[in-house]
């Protein structure tokens, strides 16, 4: 263990002597405070903070990822190229200890830098409202919509399987099915239409959603209903009038509070309601009325309604977001270590960067190949798709997508990412690196 720590300490010193590491560190130290002062967002205090958090976390994440790849590859390939490794492996240290020490050094450096830059981002974020002298109203709004960690509940899709099968059989008997379309394709389209109709309200119609297990930290605080409208015919002023009833409808008469609204179409809005409307057992009912003033059908898209409530603090959520970044850095350190065991420095950098950027846009890659896969079905599904799925999907766990809208990072998600990205994928990369490096010929014996 002492040998591993010695190699780790030497790796950190070697990394800090690299010019590119110094450039990245100075860049972040200078740019983060500048971004905190210069970014304005949409002009509001909330917009300023959201923009700063989004860009600062993205910049920190990108530069640390690139630095991790470069350092993890350089420290090993440079030792081999400069033949410094000869003086190491001739000492009482085994190859796996050397490799583990290199990896540990990179990870420890990442932890130190990540803590430093995260502390800068957190400090600027927390003290910006005080610096600009925010009013009490602005502070209350920020505490409800930004400096918090909100959980989200979405209504489940209505099961329309029976209706779809019934409609399909009727169309089949009457000969109204298009001959060029397959059965699965037709049923998928019928399902989409039926579910869309379940989320539509004609003039004068009610829509009702029921939620269970809604648990807020403080019943004296608020919860928020986030929604967006689509319409069949655009109203003259592009606004939708509505009535919302929130409360418990299991009793008679229902214990509701009503809210009258006027909101623009195709724009997300939030309705703040008191948390005491939630029943003691966590039940909450929400009713929407399409009032006659609209003269159009109102439709809620699949992501058009959710209930948001405070489930944790901003600080705890920020820490979990930082851990998400750390997990990807550990994976990239393992990837760089693997690449350095059998590739030269430039080739290893190119190899690692290709994997990094593919993982960063994995969702786009999958959608693109899914489209091409219709023509190359077996080639795609048995070669390309499994390779992409083996990569960590960085875009699915983007830190900014949680902090900017004040969404909670659940511990379950954190455990899932740690299990997949570190315990499985990074561990397998490390095992492969150890295996390759064990049998790699460092020098030839010439007699």
LOFI-929331 format. One record per residue: x, y, z of N, C-alpha, C in turn; residue in three letters. Coordinates in steps of 0.05 Angstrom, whole numbers, plus 5000, padded with zeros to 4 digits. Layout:
BEGIN
XYZXYZXYZALA/...
***
This chain:
BEGIN
501649765000500050005000501750255000UNK/504050235014505850465015506950534987UNK/507450324971508350364943506250514926UNK/503750434930501650554914501350854922UNK/501550914948501351194956503751354946UNK/506051234945508451374935508151434905UNK/507151244890506651294861504451504857UNK/502451504874500251704872501351984877UNK/502952004898504152274905505852374882UNK/507552194870509252264848507552344823UNK/505252204819503552274797502352544800UNK/501552624824500352884829502453104823UNK/504953054833507053254828507653274798UNK/507653044784508153044756505953194741UNK/503453164749501253294736501353594741UNK/502053684765502053964771504354114756UNK/506353954748508554074732507854114703UNK/505653984694504754014667503654294661UNK/504454404639503554684632500554694627UNK/499554484614496654484608494954474633UNK/495954324653494454314679494454594692UNK/496754724691496854994703494955184688UNK/494855164661493155334645490155294652UNK/489355034654486554974660485855074688UNK/487655044707487055124735486755434736UNK/488655574723488555864723486055964709UNK/485455834687483055914672480555904689UNK/480255684703477855654720477855854744UNK/480155894756480356084778479656364769UNK/480356434745479756704734476956724723UNK/476156524707473656544693471156524711UNK/471256354731468956314748467956574761UNK/469656724775468756984786467857174764UNK/469157184741468357364720465657294710UNK/465057034706462456944698460357014718UNK/460957004744459057064764458157354763UNK/459957534754459357824753458157894727UNK/459057774705458257864678455657744667UNK/454957504676452657364664450057484676UNK/448157544658445657664667443257494661UNK/443457294644441157124638438857284625UNK/436457254636434157394625433757664639UNK/435657754654435458014668434557994697UNK/433257774704432357744732434557614748UNK/434257634775436157504792436257204789UNK/433957084786433756804782435156724756UNK/434556874735435856814709438856844710UNK/439857044725442657084728443956844741UNK/442756744763443856524778443756264761UNK/441456224748441155974731443255974709UNK/443656204696445656214675448456164685UNK/449156284708451856254719452255964728UNK/450355844741450655564750450955374726UNK/449355424706449355244683452055264668UNK/453055504663455555534648457955464665UNK/457955544690460255494707460655194712UNK/458455054717458654764721459454624695UNK/458354714673459054584647462054634640UNK/463054884645465854944640467654784658UNK/467054774684468654624703468654324695UNK/466354224689466153934682467853874657UNK/467554044636469054004611472054014615UNK/473054224629475954254632477054034650UNK/475653954671476653744688476653474674UNK/474653424657474553184641476953164622UNK/477453384608479753394589482353364605UNK/482553504627485053474643485453194654UNK/483353064662483452784671484552604649UNK/483452624625484352464603487352504597UNK/488052764596490852824589492852734610UNK/492152784636494052714657494252414660UNK/491952264660492051974664493551834641UNK/493551954617495051834595497951914596UNK/498452174601501152274599503052154621UNK/502052134645503752044667504951764662UNK/503451594648504451324642506051314616UNK/504951424595506251414569508951574570UNK/509051794585511551944587513651784601UNK/512851644623514751474637515951264619UNK/514251144602515250944583516951064562UNK/516151294551517651414529520351514539UNK/520451644563522951744574524551534588UNK/523551284588524851054601525251084631UNK/523651264642523751294672522451054686UNK/520850914671519450684683521350454690UNK/523750454676525750254682526650264711UNK/526950514721527950544749525750484769UNK/523250464760521050404778520550104780UNK/520349974757519649694757521949514767UNK/524349624768526549464779526649484809UNK/524949654821524749674850522649474860UNK/522549434886520449234897517649344894UNK/516749384870513949484865512949324841UNK/510649224843509449064821508049244802UNK/507549134778506349304757503449394765UNK/501949224778499249304785499349524805UNK/501349524823501649744842502250004828UNK/503949994808504550234793502050344780UNK/500550174767498050264753496050374773UNK/495650234795493750334815494650594827UNK/497250624831498250874841497751104822UNK/498251054796497651264776494751344777UNK/492951144777490151204778489351354803UNK/490351264826489651394851490651684851UNK/492951734840493952014839492152194823UNK/491252094800489452254783486852304797UNK/485752104810483152134824483452334847UNK/485652314863485952504885486352784875UNK/487752824853487953084841485253194832UNK/483653014820480953094812479253184836UNK/479453034857477853094881478653374892UNK/481253424894482153684904481253914886UNK/481553884860480754094842477754134841UNK/476253914842473353924841472254064866UNK/473454004890472654134914473154434913UNK/475554504903476254784900474354944883UNK/473854844858472254994839469254984847UNK/468454764859465654744868465154944890UNK/467154974908466855164930466655454919UNK/468155514898467955774885465255824873UNK/464155624859461555644846459355674867UNK/459555514888457555524909457555794924UNK/459955894930460156144944459056374928UNK/459756384902458756594884455656574882UNK/454656334880451756294877450256384902UNK/451256314925449856374950449956674956UNK/452156804950452457084959451657284937UNK/451057194913450157374892447657534900UNK/445557404911443157564919443857784939UNK/445657734958446457934977448058154964UNK/449758084944451358284930449558484915UNK/447358384903445658554888443358674905UNK/443358614930441358734948438458644941UNK/438058394938435358284930433358354952UNK/430958404943428758474961427658214974UNK/425958254995424858025009423157854990UNK/421657984972420057834953421757664934UNK/424057784925425857644907427057404922UNK/427857444947429057234962427057004967UNK/424557074973422556864976422156704951UNK/422156844928421856714902424256534896UNK/426656634903429056474898429156224916UNK/428256254941428256024959426255814950UNK/424155894937422055704928422755574901UNK/424255724884424555634856427455584849UNK/429455654865432255604858433855484881UNK/433855624904435355524927433855314942UNK/433355094928431854874939432454624922UNK/431354404930431554154914428754034913UNK/427454064890424653984888424453704874UNK/422753544886422053284874419653334855UNK/419453164835417353194815415652934814UNK/413052974813411152754808409652804783UNK/409552614765408152634740405852434739UNK/403552504728401352314727402052084707UNK/401451834714401951614696400151624671UNK/401151514649399551504625397251304630UNK/394851374620392551204623392850954605UNK/392150724616392350474602390050464581UNK/390750474556388750474535389050224518UNK/390250014529390749764513388149644503UNK/386149624520383549504512382249674490UNK/382249934493381050114472382550084446UNK/385150074447386750054422386149784408UNK/386049564423385449314411382649314398UNK/380749424412378049444402377849604376UNK/379249834376379250004353380649864329UNK/382849734335384349594314382649374301UNK/381249214318379549004306377349114289UNK/376149344298374049464282375049564255UNK/377449694255378649784231379349554212UNK/380249334225380949094209378548974195UNK/376348954210373948834199372749004177UNK/372949264179371749444159373749504136UNK/376149384137378049424116379249704114UNK/379449844137380450114137383350144145UNK/384749914148387549924156389249974131UNK/391250154133393050194109394749944104UNK/394849854079396249594073399249624077UNK/400349864074403349884076404349894104UNK/402649934124403449954152403249684166UNK/405049634184404949384200403149404224UNK/402549174236400649174258401749324282UNK/404349294289405449434311405549734307UNK/406049814283406150104276403450224279UNK/401350084270398650184272397750204301UNK/398349994317397550004345399050214360UNK/401550264353403050484367401750754361UNK/400950794336399651054330396951074343UNK/395450864344392850874358393250924388UNK/395250804400395850854428396451144433UNK/398151264416398851544418396451724417UNK/394651664398392251824395390351804419UNK/389951554428388251514451389251654476UNK/391851624481393051754504392952064502UNK/393252164478392952454473390152544480UNK/388152384472385452464477384852464507UNK/386152284522385752274551386852524565UNK/388752664551389952904562388653154551UNK/386553124536385153354523382553414537UNK/381953674539379453764551377953954531UNK/375553874523373954054506372854274524UNK/371554464512370554694527368454584548UNK/368854674573367054594595367754324607UNK/369854194598370553924609372653944631UNK/372553764650374453744672376553524665UNK/378953564673381053364674381953324703UNK/382253084712382953024740385452854741UNK/387252934758389752784763389852724793UNK/390752484800390952414829393852324834UNK/394952414857397652344864397652234893UNK/399452044897399651924924402551954934UNK/402851934960405551954973406952214967UNK/405452434968406752694965407652784993UNK/410252784997411352845024413153095022UNK/412253315035413853555035415353575061UNK/417553735061419153765085417553925106UNK/416154135097414754315115411854365105UNK/409754285119407054325109406254625107UNK/407854795119407255085118408455215093UNK/409955065078411055175053409155125030UNK/410155175006408555154982409454914965UNK/407654834948408354654926407454784900UNK/408454674878408054814852406954614832UNK/405054704816404054544794405154674769UNK/406854514755408154614730406654494706UNK/405854664688404154574666404754734641UNK/403854614618404054754592401654664575UNK/400554854561398154804545398854784515UNK/397454604502397254594473394254634467UNK/393554744444390754794437390254694409UNK/387754634403386954554376386754794357UNK/385855024368385655274353386855494369UNK/388655644358389955854373387856074381UNK/387656144406385856364414386956634404UNK/385256834402386057094391388457214406UNK/388457204433390657324448392757124457UNK/392556874446394456664452394556594481UNK/392356644495392156584524389956384529UNK/390256224550388256024559387256104586UNK/384656124589383456164615382855894628UNK/383155874654382755614667381955654696UNK/380955434707380355414735381655154746UNK/383255184767384554954779383454914807UNK/382754664813381954584840384054394851UNK/385054454875387154294887386354214915UNK/386553964921385853874948385253574949UNK/383253504965382553224970379653184960UNK/379253024939376652974928375352714937UNK/376552584957375552324965373252354985UNK/372752594995370652635014368452805001UNK/366152825015363952985005363053175027UNK/363053445020364053554995367053554993UNK/368153564969371153554967372453794980UNK/374753754992376253965005378154084985UNK/377154284970378754404949379254694955UNK/381354794942381755084939381955134909UNK/380555344900380455404871382255634864UNK/383355624839385155824830384455884801UNK/383956144795383256224767385856324754UNK/386256244729388856304716388356404687UNK/390356544678390456624649393356594641UNK/393956404624396756344617397156324587UNK/399556384578400156364549400356064541UNK/399656014516399855734506402755664500UNK/403355404500405955294493408255424510UNK/407655494534409655604552409355474580UNK/411455384592411255274619410655484639UNK/408755434656407955614678407855454704UNK/408055594726407855464752405755604770UNK/404055434781401955524799402755444828UNK/403155644845403955594872401455554890UNK/401355334904399155274922400255194949UNK/398755234970399655174997399854865001UNK/401954785015402454505019400554375038UNK/399054535054397154405072394754285058UNK/394454335032392354205016392853905012UNK/395253815017395853535015394653385039UNK/393253165034392053015056394152895074UNK/393352815098395252705117396652455107UNK/395352305090396552055079398152105054UNK/398552365046400052425022398552434996UNK/395852424998394152434974393752714965UNK/393752764939393153024927391752984901UNK/389553134898387953134873388153404860UNK/388353414833388453664818386353644796UNK/384653854794382653854773383154104756UNK/382854074730383154294711380554324695UNK/379454564693377054624678377654804655UNK/376954704631377154864607374655044606UNK/374955294615372655474617371655554590UNK/369055624588367855694562369055924548UNK/370556104562371756334549373856254528UNK/374856014529377055934511376055874483UNK/373855734481372755654454374755484438UNK/376255324452378155144439378754914458UNK/379654694446380454454462383254504473UNK/383554454499386154484512387354204516UNK/389854184508391253924508393853954525UNK/394253764543396753744558398653554545UNK/400953634535402853444523403853244544UNK/405353034535406352834554407952944577UNK/409453164573410953284595409553544604UNK/406953554600405553804605404553854633UNK/404853664651403953714679405553544698UNK/406453674720407853544742407553704767UNK/407753574790407553704816410353714827UNK/411253954835413853994846413654074875UNK/415253954892415254024920418053994932UNK/418554154953421254154965421753894979UNK/423953764971424653504983427353504997UNK/428953714992431653735005432654015002UNK/435054065013436254335012437954374987UNK/438454624980440254684957443054574962UNK/444054614986446754524992447154224989UNK/445254075000445453774997445253694968UNK/443553824953443253764925445753844909UNK/447054064916449454154903451653944908UNK/451853844932453953634938453453384921UNK/450953304917450353064901451053114872UNK/450553364862451253424835454253414831UNK/455753514850458753494849459653204848UNK/458353034863458952744862458452624835UNK/456352714821455852624794458252694776UNK/459352934779461653004763464052834770UNK/464452784796466652624805466552334794UNK/464152224792463851954781464851934752UNK/464152134736465052124708468152174706UNK/469252324725472152374725473552104732UNK/472451954751473651694758473551504733UNK/471351514719471151344695473151424675UNK/473451684670475351784650478251724658UNK/478751734684481451664693482051374688UNK/480151204692480450914685480850874655UNK/479251024640479451004611482251094601UNK/483151324611485851414604488051224612UNK/487751104635489750914645489850674626UNK/487450574618487350344599488650424573UNK/487950654562489050734536492050754537UNK/493150854560496050894562497550634563UNK/496250414570497650154573498350024546UNK/497050104524497649974499497850164475UNK/497450424480497550624458499550844464UNK/500550964443502251194447500651434455UNK/501951644465500551874476498452004457UNK/499252074432497252204414494852014407UNK/495551764402493451574395491551524419UNK/492751504443491051464467489251704472UNK/490251944468488652184471486352184452UNK/486852124426484752114406482651894413UNK/483551664421481851444429479951524452UNK/481151644473479651724496477651954490UNK/478552144474476752364468474352274451UNK/474852084433472551974417470551854436UNK/471451694455469551564474468151784491UNK/469751974500468552184517466352344503UNK/466952434479464952594464462552424455UNK/463052164449460751994443458951954467UNK/460151914491458651894515457152144522UNK/458352374514457052634520454552674503UNK/454452564479452152584461450952314456UNK/450952134475450051864471447151854462UNK/445452024474442652024466442352094437UNK/443752294427443652374399444652144381UNK/446852014390447851794374445851564372UNK/444551494394442651274394440251344376UNK/439251594377437051674360437851664331UNK/440251754325441151754297441451474286UNK/442751304302443051024293440450874293UNK/438650944311435950814310434650874283UNK/434951114273433851184247435151024225UNK/437851014226439250864205438750564208UNK/438250474233437850194239435450074225UNK/433550244216431250134202432150004176UNK/434350094164435349974139437549764144UNK/438949804166441149614172440549484199UNK/438349344201437349254227439249074242UNK/440048854231441648664246444548774250UNK/445548914230448249024233448349224256UNK/446249394257446149604278445649484305UNK/443649314308442849214334444849024347UNK/446548904330448448714341451348814342UNK/451849054332454549164332454649444344UNK/453449644330453749924338452249984364UNK/449749904366448149974389449249854415UNK/450049604416451249504441453749654450UNK/455349744430457849894437457150164449UNK/455050294438454350554449453150524477UNK/451550314481450350264507452450194528UNK/454750084520456850024539458150274551UNK/457950494536459050744545457250874567UNK/458451034585456751174604455251394589UNK/452851434596451151644583451351904598UNK/453452054592453952304607451652504604UNK/450352504580448252704575445752654591UNK/445352404600443052344617443352444645UNK/445852484654446352574681447952834681UNK/447053014664448253284662447653434688UNK/449753524703449253664729447453904727UNK/447754064706446254304703443254254701UNK/442454024690439653974686438253924713UNK/439653894734438553864761438554124776UNK/440754264776440954504793439454744781UNK/439554774755438255004743435255014748UNK/433754794744430854794750430254714779UNK/432354704796432054624824430854354827UNK/431754164811430753884814432653724831UNK/431553554848433153394867434553174852UNK/437053124861438452884852438052674873UNK/436352474868435752274889438152104895UNK/438352014920440551834927440451574911UNK/438051494903437751254887439051294859UNK/438751534848440051584822443051594826UNK/443951714847446851734853448051454856UNK/446651274870447551004874447550854847UNK/445550904830445450774804447850854787UNK/448351114786450651214770453251104780UNK/453551114807456051004818456450714812UNK/454250564814454350274808455150214780UNK/453750354761454250304733456950414723UNK/457450674731459750814719462350734733UNK/462350684759464750624773465050324779UNK/463050214793463349934802463349734779UNK/462149804757462049614734463949704712UNK/463349934699464750014675467650104681UNK/468050274701470750364707472350124718UNK/471149954734472549724745473349534723UNK/471649494703472349314680474649434664UNK/474549704660476749834646479449794661UNK/479249824688481749794704482749504703UNK/480949314704481849034702483148974675UNK/482049084654483249044627485949184626UNK/486149424638488749564638490849404653UNK/490049294676491949134692492848884676UNK/490948754662491648514647493548584624UNK/492948804609494748874587497448954597UNK/497549114618500149214628501748994640UNK/500448794650501948574662503548424642UNK/502448394618503748234597505148414576UNK/505148674580506448854561509448834564UNK/510848824542513748814542514849094544UNK/515949164567517049434571519749464558UNK/521449264562524149274550525048984542UNK/526648974522527648714513530348654525UNK/530648404532533248314543535048224520UNK/537248364516539148294493541648184505UNK/542447954495544947834505547047844482UNK/
***
